[in-house]
């Protein structure tokens, strides 16, 4: 998923709110959830700060944080998917339950978990970053889409995009890439031929080297046709709805907990990060 996909917009907004709280109070408890739909953004969640004034100040600042983030992503006017100046932002912040708080702050510097669940970590030797090849390449494709969009190389690209990479394995090891799907939002006046040629030349070919491509390597660029209406105008976004994208692309189990908008006492996030850290070091140790 690209940064402009509605679900990832929601994740980024939730983390921007989290960052704002932790920057002011590193021990703040935050679980922020976001809904984006058409020209509406709803922020909700549970928060706890030592200073009530800080809570109220950041609650009031959330509207501006959201609008600035939308502009940074690339949604600068309404026809792209959402209007950062005119969209409605609803902020519904709640205080964390004291019952949960007692379980987290156990005294004497001991921090408990604010929840329970299953967390998985995974690492493999398929890529330098110790990630599965398919998800690594899929991420690189949407990063490349953002780079050429921001640099003006393909000025008709818009922020919403997603990719999928199919890899052939034998004996547990990747052999080659058989297919790439890349769907990207675009301006209405670009032709299909221009879109396919530009995406293939400037996004897919720089990311998928020739030695990785199968003999019958296939590229499917906007396979359903036109993709002009995107972002929150085209689809609803929710925090935490892309947890496989956020992890290993289906290469290992997932406990179901999302990451964005959660402080470290939410073990869905922090324990998953630690499990990944451990997996990388076990792999590095042979």
N, C-alpha and C positions, 0 to 999 in steps of 0.2 A: 504494500500500500504506500502511496506517496503521501507527502505531508499535507496535500490538499484533499485527500479522501475524507469524507465526513466523519468516519469513525476515528481517524487519526487526528482530525481537527479537535474532536472531543478529548482525546487523550492528551494532546498538547495543551489545551486549555486547562485541564485538570492539573497537569504538572506545573503549569505557569502559576496557578493559584498556590499550589504546594510550595513552590520555590519562594514565592513572595512571603509566605508565613515563616518558612525556615530561615530565610535571610534575616528576618527581624528577631525571631525566637527559635533557635535550633532545636529546642525540646518541645515545640508545639506539636500537637496531635492533629492530623489532617486526614480526612477521607473525603475527597472531593469527587463528585460525579457530574458529568456534563451530558446534555442532550442538545443536539443541533438539528434543526428542521426548517427548511426554507429560509425565512428571514428572522428566525427566532433562536435564541440560545438560552438554555436554562441551566443555572449552576445550583447545585444542592450539595449537601453533605454534612458531616459532623466534624466539629472543630473544638480544640481546647487550647487556650493560651493562659499564661499566668496573669496577663494584663488585659482586662476587658476593653480598655481603650484601644489597644492594638487590634483586637478582634474587630471592633466596630470600624476602625480606620481602614483595615484591609478589606472588609466587607464592602465599604463604600468605594474602594479603589478597584474592585473586581471588574466593573463595567469597562473602565479604561484599559485594563490589562487585556481583556478579551478583544477589544477593537484593535489595539496595537498588534496583537498576535495575528489576527486575521490579515492585516495589511502586510506583515512580514511574510506570511505564507504565500501571498500573491493575490488574495481576494481584495482588490482595490476598488472594484465597482460592482454593482448589482448583477449585471448580465453575466459575470464570471461564475456566480454561484451564490454569493451573499454580499450584501452591502455593509461594509464595516461602519459606515457613518449612520445608517438609518435602521439597521437591524435592531430588534428588541432584545434586550438582555435582562433576564429575570434572575435575581440572586436570592436564593432561599437557603441561607446558612443556619445551621442548628448547632447547639452546644453538644459536645460529647457526653454521653450518659455517664454519670458518676459511677455506676456499677461497672462499666467497662474500664473507667479510669482507675478504679481500685485494683483491678487485675493487672494493669500495665505498670503502675508505679507501686512497687512493693517495698520501697524504703531501702536505705543503706546503699543507694546506687544500683539496686537490682531492678532491671526492667523486664517485665513480663510481656507475653505476647497478647496483642489485642484481639486475636482470633485463633482459630485452629484450622487445620487443613492439610492437604498433601502438596508437597513442593518437590519438583524434580530438577536436577541439574544434568547437563549432558555436554560432552565434548568429543570430538573425533579428529582424525588427522587428515581430513580431506582438503582442508584449506589452511593457510597460515594463521587465520584467526580461530582455528579449531572449531569450525562450524560445518554443518553439512553443506555440500557443494550447491545443491539446488536452492536453499534458502539464502545462501551467501550471494549467489548470482542474481537472484530475484531482488534482493535489497540493492545490489549495485545498479541494477537497471533503473529502479525508480529514483535512486540518488542521481544517476546520470540524467534522467529526464528533468529533474529539478535544476541541475547545473546548466544544461543547454537552454532551458527556459529562462532562467535568471540572466544568463549571459547574452541572450538575444540571438543565439545561433539559430534557433527555430522559434521565431517571435510569435508564431501562431499557436504555440502550446499554451495550455491552461493548467491550473494547479492539480486537478484531480487525475489520478492515474493508478494503475495496478498491474502487476506482472506475475507470471508463473513460469517456472522452468521445469522441464521434464528431463531427467537424467537416467541413462541406462546403466545398471549395475551388473557386475558378475563377481561372484565370490565375495560379496560384501564391499567391493571397491567400485567407485564410479569409473565408467569407461568413456562416455562421451555424453554431450547434450543432444537430445533428439529433437526437442521443440522448445520454442519460447513463445509465450503469449504476452503481448504488451498492449494494454488498452489505455489510451490517453485522451483526455479532454482537449478540445482544440477550437479555434475560431471557426465561425460558420463559412468563411469565404475560402478556406484552404481546400484544394481538390483531394480526392482520395489518393490519386497517384502521387501527388506532392507529399502528402502525409506519410504514405508507406515508404517512399524513397528517403525522406528526411529522417524518419525514426530508425529505419534500417541502417543508414549510413552513420548517423550521429549518436545513436543510443545503443542499438543491439550489437553492431559490429565491434565497437570499441570495448564492450564488456565481455562478449563471448569470443575468445580467440579462435582462429581457424583450427588449431590442433585439438580443440575441445568439441568441435562440431561433428556430428554424425555425417555419414556419407549422404543421407537424405535429410539433412537438417532442415527443419521447418520453422518459419516465422509466421505467427498469426498476429497481425497488427490491426487493432480495432475490428475483430472478426464479426461483430454484429453490425458494423457499419458506422454511421455518424455518431459522434460523442461530443455534442456541443453543450448540452445541458448537464452540468455536473455539480460537484460540491453539494452543499445543503439544499440547493434547489432541486437536485436530481435524486437525492437519497437522504434518509435520516441517519444521523450519526449518534453513537452512544459510547461512553467511556468503557474500555475493556472488552470490546466486541471482536478484537483481532488478536487474541492471545496466542494462537498458533503462529501468526505472522511475527509476533513479538518474541517468540522463542525459537523453535528448531524446525519449523515447517512440517511438523508431523513425524519427525524422526524418532521421537521418544514420547512417553506418556506425558500428560499435562494434568495437574490437579484441578484446574478450572478457575483458579484465582487470577485476577488481573493485577496489573502493576501501577498504572498511572493514577496520580492524585493521592497516593498513600505514603504516609511517613513510615520510618523504619519499624515502628511498633506493629505495623500490619505485616505479618510474616508471609502473607501471600507474595509480597514483593521482596522483602529483605532476605527471607530464607531461600527463595528461588535464586537470588543473586549469589548467596553464599554457596548453595549447592552447585551452581555453575562454576564458581571459583574453585571449589574442591575438585570438580570433575576435570577442569583444565590442568590442575596441578598433578592429579593422579596420572593423567595422560602424559604430561611433560616428564614425569618420573619414569615413564616406560611401563 
